[in-house]
Amino acid sequence: MKPLLVIYNPVAGRGRVLQYWSKVAKALHDAGVIFEAAATKEPSDAARLAEGAIGHYSAVVGVGGDGTIHEIVNGLMRASQEKETIPLGVIPLGNGDDFAKIIPPETKIGSKQFDWEEAVRKIAGGQTRLFDVGKIQGGSLHPEMIDGPQYFMNGMDIGFGAQTMYNLKRIPRFLTGLSAYLTAVIMTLVDYKIPKLRLEMDGFPPFEQEATLTAVMNGRCFGSGFWVCPEAQADDGVFDILVSKDVDRLNIMRLVPSLMKGEHLNEPVLKIYRTKKIIIESVKSMVIEVDGEIPYAEAKKLQIELLPKRLRVFV
């Protein structure tokens, strides 16, 4: 039987992965998992390692945060040519771990804690399930990114959330998780400019709108605890898309508590659409966040579609 490839990012979680790696490796070994390990050293390493795993390993396991898992998903999708992938295991030790919240049993709204030991047990158990994957085309990627479509498992957003994630990269290392994200929210409030977007979705008339936040979600949560699409299911064949109207700074702060609790669905300034495809356009380049990463150097038009039941995940 082929071994599993365990890809770990030593700097993920602001050093948490490096701190726990020996315990994780021992737990996998004690559970009878036959594996080989590879550490990432620079951006896109996890994607390249995952892409090269096909034919040599029975599954790929990611140890890290959403960024590490995002790279692995992209590598697996490229290697499988968008067909069903070999299994993916997720051992969440990052700052946000929003991806892990959609793996059964689904995390309750408001929960922030994850049990990496339980993740090891799931991998050792061998049970898997197929999940949908998002695909983005268009835009110009940063030089360190691998050319081609971007795939995502959890979600992508434009506007306030994306700008907040951009600011999060500048937060001091002693802040982690939700506290770091809330600090980035405050930074964004200072000089945020609301983008005007043209949205074209299957099943809905096209429209233009100044949108403070536009989130295209396969999962339910982003930003370490903002449950923007609390009713989303990652295997139902459609995106849940949250679009906000032009919301001023005061109303953004008013909405934060309800977004953290997933209690915003009746807010008149917010609307959720469900569809398989969306085209987003803007006259000015948009800041785009994808699974916690900022992959695009410039983007004025993006085509986003859902690929149903492509990614096999240990559950």
JOLINCOR-V891299 format. One record per residue. N is the residue number from 1. RES is the residue in one small letter. PSI is psi in degrees with one decimal (none if undefined). Layout:
# JOLINCOR-V891299
((N/RES/PSI) (N/RES/PSI))
This chain:
# JOLINCOR-V891299
((1/m/137.9) (2/k/144.5) (3/p/169.1) (4/l/150.6) (5/l/119.3) (6/v/115.5) (7/i/121.7) (8/y/143.6) (9/n/104.6) (10/p/-26.0) (11/v/-2.4) (12/a/151.2) (13/g/26.3) (14/r/45.0) (15/g/-2.8) (16/r/-38.2) (17/v/-45.3) (18/l/-38.5) (19/q/-38.3) (20/y/-6.4) (21/w/-45.2) (22/s/-35.5) (23/k/-40.8) (24/v/-46.7) (25/a/-42.1) (26/k/-41.9) (27/a/-41.3) (28/l/-45.1) (29/h/-45.9) (30/d/-27.6) (31/a/0.1) (32/g/15.2) (33/v/123.6) (34/i/119.6) (35/f/161.5) (36/e/147.8) (37/a/147.2) (38/a/130.4) (39/a/142.0) (40/t/149.6) (41/k/-23.5) (42/e/167.9) (43/p/142.1) (44/s/-0.7) (45/d/-44.8) (46/a/-37.8) (47/a/-44.8) (48/r/-41.2) (49/l/-43.4) (50/a/-40.5) (51/e/-36.0) (52/g/-5.5) (53/a/-24.1) (54/i/128.0) (55/g/-17.3) (56/h/-24.8) (57/y/153.2) (58/s/-20.5) (59/a/165.8) (60/v/134.7) (61/v/131.9) (62/g/128.2) (63/v/109.6) (64/g/-149.8) (65/g/-165.5) (66/d/-34.5) (67/g/-42.2) (68/t/-45.9) (69/i/-37.9) (70/h/-45.6) (71/e/-43.2) (72/i/-43.6) (73/v/-43.1) (74/n/-41.3) (75/g/-42.7) (76/l/-40.8) (77/m/-38.9) (78/r/-43.8) (79/a/-34.2) (80/s/-2.2) (81/q/43.0) (82/e/14.0) (83/k/-176.8) (84/e/134.4) (85/t/167.3) (86/i/161.6) (87/p/147.8) (88/l/130.9) (89/g/142.8) (90/v/117.9) (91/i/100.7) (92/p/114.2) (93/l/29.4) (94/g/-162.7) (95/n/-42.2) (96/g/-45.4) (97/d/40.3) (98/d/-31.5) (99/f/-43.3) (100/a/-20.3) (101/k/-15.6) (102/i/-2.1) (103/i/126.3) (104/p/147.2) (105/p/131.0) (106/e/138.3) (107/t/137.3) (108/k/146.4) (109/i/132.3) (110/g/-17.8) (111/s/142.7) (112/k/-4.8) (113/q/141.5) (114/f/147.1) (115/d/102.5) (116/w/-28.4) (117/e/-36.5) (118/e/-36.6) (119/a/-40.1) (120/v/-42.4) (121/r/-38.1) (122/k/-43.3) (123/i/-44.0) (124/a/-32.6) (125/g/-29.1) (126/g/-1.2) (127/q/136.2) (128/t/165.6) (129/r/147.0) (130/l/134.0) (131/f/156.8) (132/d/159.8) (133/v/139.0) (134/g/146.4) (135/k/128.9) (136/i/131.7) (137/q/144.9) (138/g/170.4) (139/g/166.9) (140/s/122.4) (141/l/156.7) (142/h/152.7) (143/p/-31.9) (144/e/-9.2) (145/m/153.6) (146/i/129.4) (147/d/151.9) (148/g/-176.7) (149/p/151.9) (150/q/132.3) (151/y/147.8) (152/f/149.6) (153/m/-38.6) (154/n/-62.4) (155/g/169.9) (156/m/153.0) (157/d/160.3) (158/i/140.1) (159/g/-134.8) (160/f/-45.1) (161/g/-41.7) (162/a/-42.3) (163/q/-36.1) (164/t/-42.4) (165/m/-37.3) (166/y/-45.0) (167/n/-29.5) (168/l/-32.2) (169/k/-16.5) (170/r/3.1) (171/i/140.9) (172/p/147.5) (173/r/-23.0) (174/f/-14.1) (175/l/133.7) (176/t/166.8) (177/g/-137.9) (178/l/-35.1) (179/s/-39.5) (180/a/-41.7) (181/y/-41.2) (182/l/-35.3) (183/t/-41.3) (184/a/-34.8) (185/v/-46.1) (186/i/-41.7) (187/m/-40.7) (188/t/-37.1) (189/l/-28.3) (190/v/-44.3) (191/d/27.0) (192/y/133.9) (193/k/123.3) (194/i/125.6) (195/p/147.8) (196/k/123.0) (197/l/151.5) (198/r/123.4) (199/l/129.1) (200/e/111.3) (201/m/143.7) (202/d/127.4) (203/g/-1.7) (204/f/148.7) (205/p/142.8) (206/p/150.1) (207/f/156.5) (208/e/143.4) (209/q/141.8) (210/e/111.9) (211/a/114.1) (212/t/-38.7) (213/l/131.8) (214/t/114.7) (215/a/123.1) (216/v/107.2) (217/m/134.8) (218/n/-38.5) (219/g/-165.4) (220/r/-19.5) (221/c/144.0) (222/f/172.9) (223/g/33.5) (224/s/18.6) (225/g/22.6) (226/f/109.3) (227/w/72.1) (228/v/-31.5) (229/c/74.0) (230/p/-14.9) (231/e/4.9) (232/a/146.7) (233/q/133.4) (234/a/6.5) (235/d/26.3) (236/d/0.9) (237/g/5.9) (238/v/153.5) (239/f/150.7) (240/d/122.8) (241/i/115.8) (242/l/124.2) (243/v/125.5) (244/s/156.1) (245/k/-175.3) (246/d/102.5) (247/v/126.8) (248/d/173.7) (249/r/-40.8) (250/l/-43.1) (251/n/-29.1) (252/i/-47.5) (253/m/-34.4) (254/r/-34.1) (255/l/-21.2) (256/v/-50.1) (257/p/-40.2) (258/s/-34.0) (259/l/-34.6) (260/m/-22.5) (261/k/-4.3) (262/g/30.3) (263/e/31.7) (264/h/3.9) (265/l/-19.7) (266/n/6.2) (267/e/127.9) (268/p/-21.5) (269/v/-1.5) (270/l/143.5) (271/k/140.4) (272/i/130.6) (273/y/152.8) (274/r/121.7) (275/t/168.4) (276/k/-21.5) (277/k/145.6) (278/i/139.9) (279/i/128.7) (280/i/127.4) (281/e/150.4) (282/s/144.9) (283/v/-40.4) (284/k/153.9) (285/s/139.2) (286/m/145.7) (287/v/123.8) (288/i/127.9) (289/e/131.6) (290/v/113.1) (291/d/42.4) (292/g/-0.4) (293/e/160.1) (294/i/81.6) (295/p/-19.2) (296/y/129.6) (297/a/-33.2) (298/e/138.6) (299/a/119.4) (300/k/-16.0) (301/k/127.1) (302/l/139.6) (303/q/123.5) (304/i/127.1) (305/e/156.6) (306/l/129.8) (307/l/108.0) (308/p/136.7) (309/k/60.7) (310/r/-33.2) (311/l/117.7) (312/r/128.2) (313/v/138.8) (314/f/128.4) (315/v/none))
